[in-house]
Amino acid sequence: MIYKSVEGQQKITAWYDEQIKKLGLHSRIIHTSFGDTHIIEAGDEMLPTLILLPGTNFSALSWQHYFTPLSQNYHVIAVDVIGQPGKSASDRPPFKGNTYAEWLLALLDALAVKSAYVMGHSLGGWLALKLAAYAPQRVTKLILIDTGGIISLSITPHIIWKSMPFMLMPGEASSRGLLGMMSVKPLDPVLVEWMTLVSQNVNSSLAPPALPASELQAIKADILLLTGEQDVFLPAQKLTRKAHELFPNIQNIIVPDSGHMLPDDQPKIVLAQVKDFLGTAR
């Protein structure tokens, strides 16, 4: 169990439910053999499916600003990752092996989705790559944002110094410090509130490892890679170079004035690039 206590899990769930109600979002639980999976949906089910996968310590709610604009063209399904804070099963699978890919495949089957566009941020990008390699026929196009899975996380003394308070002194101040290192924009108070709850009540997971080239070579989908120019965790130039080695035909854009929280730092640019890549620019 990822939560530090039952009470901590209840606090996370109560806050989450309040946000869903406040925003008027449609959510439901999907039962899979890997445990319950909570999703937030927007858009007509007859539209092409677009799966949204969040990063470490985030939930489907991290995509909330994307639901309305994307739901005009897609059936949007934002997913709470199992083993991460949210409303999905709290048992955390190991990164080694194919459990996460098998879970996502089981989710697609339960939703009767034959194929989908998949967009992931950070850990969510790692998950998207795992699924696309494991079941290439189920992923039509991939959108990777500040993605894990291609290079390992950069661990510098500065990152360690800024991250330790979040682990050792959980609270608003340390959460602001960590988020401030991830983003170059003023912090959303709701995001700070969420991260503070997470710091106090969740045992954070480690960063996912880079995936072997032999596994990534199985991917058939077209890929768009968006990277924050000032990402300290997955430096844009290093990530881009490795991505082009692995996927020669990848489309890549380094977005200025943005960090690891690119979806929050530059949502208009991200939305425009996503729509253009998927062929629905308006």
Protein Blocks (a to p, Z undefined) as FASTA:
>chain_A
ZZfbfklmmmmmmmmmmmmmmnopacdddddfkbpcddddedjfkbccddddddehiafk
lmmmmmmmmmmmpccdddddehiacjbdfbdcdfehjklmmmmmmmmmmnopabdcddde
hjlmmmmmmmmmmmmmlpmbdcdehiehjaccdddfklmmmmmmmmmmgcfklmmmmmmm
mpccdcdfklmmmmmmmmmmpccddddddddfklmmmpmbdcdddddfklmklgfklmmm
mmmmmmmmbccdddehiafklmmmmmmlmmmmmmmmnopaZZ
